[in-house]
Amino acid sequence: MSESNGPAILIRGAHKRYKPIVGAPQRDAVRGVDISVAPGTIHGLLGPNGAGKTTTIKMLLGLVRPTAGEFRILGEDSTRPEGRRRVGFMPEQPYFPQHLRAAQALRLYAQLAGVPRDEIGPRTTALMERVGLQGREKTTLDAFSRGMLQRLGIAQALINQPEVVVLDEPASGLDPVGQRDVRNLMLELRESGVTVLLSSHQLSEVEAVCDDVTIMNAGLVAAEGDLDALLNVEGRTSIRVRGLEGGLPARVAELASEVAVTGGVSVFSVADETVRAVIDAVDDAGGRVVSVTPVRDSLEDYFARLLATTAEGGEDR
């Protein structure tokens, strides 16, 4: 039975210990990782190479035997086959039999996923179009580029109309148009109520679509939570104004930092407690306030700073 009111994906105490070769020391690839993904959201899983992201995903999907931990998808034990019936998965480097034609391959995966026979053809046609491969149905896969194989990998992940989709680097090898298409597809999935777990190195992609993130480093969770909450810079507000031909008033200039002026628009940040006084000073000077928003860090800067901090401390939080 699934837990309708619980998380769509739940990982508790995930641990994986490897002993690569005889006589070699044991290595902990993942150490006590907890992840909870709310239904109908896009959750980003981030981290540098070797952080343990793919190992965590493979444990969740029963592809790697965990040393310890609890893994559930829609309330069911996902390490067992019956717990993965409503899941679609695209691995980081999808592999398909190269001699097959694209539509043949997708029909094969539909059969393996248990799609009813009379639905296989219509689903294949619809998904080929949805991922931008229409007209390539009869092309053999040995003639596909890496980007085209990525698109086919996304199609096979959706062939069973899953309620949860796990995507490991889905935009890898795609050109900018393909990356945009993948972002739009993820947003469409979320809009339809599908839960997406996205592992990606492309931080702009994550920032554009994700509701929440988990950042891993050295097998541990370094940070987690709502993306806006993580990136908002506490205590600072960004103000955008027009109409200050003579520059910022003296009162504003002494309180502002990170000032940028472009095309008659001034953008600067101030401490939260000075916002009211700054707006009044701009108004008195004949300027017009265009927007007042919390200062937001870029995900790239936050990510780099977090990993540098955890590396210096020798331990992740």
N, C-alpha and C positions, 0 to 999 in steps of 0.2 A: 504494500500500500504506500502511496506517495503522501507526503506531507504538504497539503495544499497551501497552508499558511506559513510554511517554513522556507528556508533559503532554497533556491534552485540548485545551487552547488554548495556543498559543505565539506571542508577539509579540516580535520583536527589532528594535530600532533603528527603530521606527515614526516616520516623519517626514512631515509634510504642510505644504507651503508654498503659500500662496495669493497671487495677484496680482489683487485684486478688480476693478479697472477700469484702463483704459489711463492710464498716467502715475502711478498710485498706487504707493506702496512695497509691496514684498512683505511678507507676514505669515506667520510660522510659527505655525500652529495647534497642531501637535504636534511635539515635538523630542526624538527619541531615546528613545522610550518602550519599555520592556521589561515584559512581563507573562507570567507562566506560571501556568496554572490546572491543578491536579491533577484527574485523573478522579474523578467521583462526588462533587465538592465544590460548594459555593456560594461564588462569589468575588465580592466587592463591588467595584465601580468607583465611587469617590467623587470629588467635587470641586465647586467653585463653578461658577456659570454661566461659560461661556467657558474652562473648564479644558482642553477638548479631549477629553472623554469620548466624546461622540457621534461626533466625527470619527474617533477611534480605532476605535470599533465599526464604523463604516461602511467604513473601510479593511479591517478584518478580514473583512468580509462582501462585499467587492468592490463596494460601492456608491459608494465614492470612490476614485479612483486615487491611491495613495500616491506621494509624492516619493521615498521610500526605505523600506526595511524588509522584514522577513520575517514572513509571516502564515500560521500553520498551525492547522488544526482536525483532531484525530485523525490527525495526521501528514501530512495532505495540504495542498497549497497552497490556502488558502481564497479567494484572489483569483480563482481559476478556478472555473467552475460546478461541475465534478465534485468539487471540494474542499468543496462546501457541501451535499452530498446528505443528510447525516445531521444537519443543523442546522435548528433552528426559531428564528425571529426575530420579536420584537414591537417595532416602532419606538415612539419616544416618543409620537407622535401618529398612531395607526393611522387610515387612511382607507379606507372601504369605499363602493362604489356605493350611494347612498342609496335608490334605487328597489327594491333587492333585499330580499327577506325574509331574516331571520337565517339560517335553515337553508340557503336558496339560496346565500347568500354563502359559508357554510362549505363547502358542497359544491363551489362553484367553486374555492376555494383548495385543496381536496383534489385536484381534477382537475389543477390547475396543479402540485401537488407530486408528481404521479405515483402517487397512492394507487390501488390496484387497484379497479376499478369495483364489484365486489361487496362491498368493505369501506367504501365511502364513506358509505352510509346508516348502518350501525351505528356507525361512528366519529363521525359528525356528532351522532347522538342521544346517545351517551355523553359527548361533550365539552360539548354544550350543558348537560347536567345537571351535569357536573363543575365548570363555571365559574359555575353558578347562573343559567342562562338557560332552564331547562326551563319550558315553557309559553309561551315567546316565539318559538318557531320560525317562526311565520307572521307575526310583526310586521315591518313594513318598517323599514329602518334609519333612515329620516328621523324615526321616532318614538322612537328610542333616545336615552337620556341619555348624557352623556359616560362615566359609570361603566359603563353597559351596553356601550358601544362598547369600553371597555377590556377588559371580560370577553370580548367576542367576539375582540378582538385576541389575548388569551392563548390562546383556543381555536384560532385559526388557526395560532399558533406551534407547537401540539402536534399538528396534524392529521396530520403525516407520521411520528409516533412517533419524534422525533429523539433522538439520543444526547447532543447538546449543545443547550442552549437559551440564547439571548441575549435578555434582557429589559431594555428601556430605559424606566425609570420605569413599571413595570407597575401600581403602586397609585395613579397620578395620577388624580384625579377620583373615587376610590372613597370611600365612607363607611367608618367604622371597621369595620363588619362585612365589607365588601368587602376592606379591607386585611388583616383577619385571614384571610379565605379565600385571598388571594394568598400570604400567608406559609405557610399550611398546605399549599398546593399545591406551593410550592417545596420544602418539607421532604419531601413525598411523592415528588417527582421525585428528590431526592437519595437517598432511601431505596431507590428502584428502580434506582439506579446512573446516573442522568442527571446530567450536568455542567451547572451553571447559572452564567452570567455575568450579574450583576445590576448595572445602573447605576441609582442612586437618589439623590434628595435627602433621602429620609426616613430619617434616621439610626437611628431606633428600629427600623425595618424591617430595616436592615442588621445592627444589633447582635443582633437576634433570630434571624437565620437564617444569617449568613455564617460560613464557616470562616476565610477569609483575605480581605484587602482590599488594594486598590491605591488610593492617594489621589493625585489629580493636581491640579496648580495651574499655570496659565500654560503649559500644554503639556508639562509635565515631571512625572515621578514625584516626589512630595514624601515619601511614605512607603509602605511595603508590608510585608506579612507576616501571620503568624497574629494574629487579632484579639485573643485573650487576651494574647498576648505584648506587643502594642502598648499595651493598656489597663492591664495590671498596673503598678502604681506600684512601681518597684524600691526595695527596702529598707524597705517599710512593710507591716505586717500589721494586718488588721482583726479585732477581738475583740468578741464579743457575749456578755454575761453576764446572769444573773438572780440574784435573792436578795440584793442589796446594798442593803437598806432604808436603811442609814445613809450611802449614797453610796459613791463609790470610795474604797478605802483610800488613805492618804496616799502610800504608795510607788507605787501605780498612778497616782494623780492627777498626780504630778510627771513621769511618763513619757508620759502619754496626751495625745493631741490629737484635735480633731474629735469631741468627746464629745457624744453625744445620748442622752437618757433618755426613753423612751416606755413607759407601761404596765408599769413595773417591769423593763424590759429596758434595759441600758446598752450602747451601742455606741461604740467608740472605736478609734483606731489608735495603734500603737506601732512603734518601730524593730524590725526583725527580731531584732536581737541581744538585745532585752530581753523577748522573748515568754515564755521560760521563767520568768523572775523575776516577770513580771506574773501569769502563771497561778498560780504558787505563792502570791502575795500575795492573789489573789482567793479561792483555796481556804482560806487561813488565816483570811480574813474571813468565811467561811461562804457565799460565793457559789458559783454554778455556771456553768462555761463552757459556752455553747451552741454556739458555732462559732468557728473560727479560720481565716481565709481571707486571701489576698493582697489588699491594697487595690487596688481597680479603679477607674480613671478612667471617666467616662461618655464615650461616643463623641462626644457633642456638645462636651464640654469639650476633649477631645483634638483634635478636628477644628479647633475655633476657635483653639486655642493653636498648632497646627501651621501653619495658614494665616497667622496673625499673625507667627509667627517667620520664615517664608519670605518674607513681604512685607517685613519689616524688613531681612532680610539681602539682599534684592534678587536672591536666587538660590535655587532649590530644590535640595534634595539628592536 
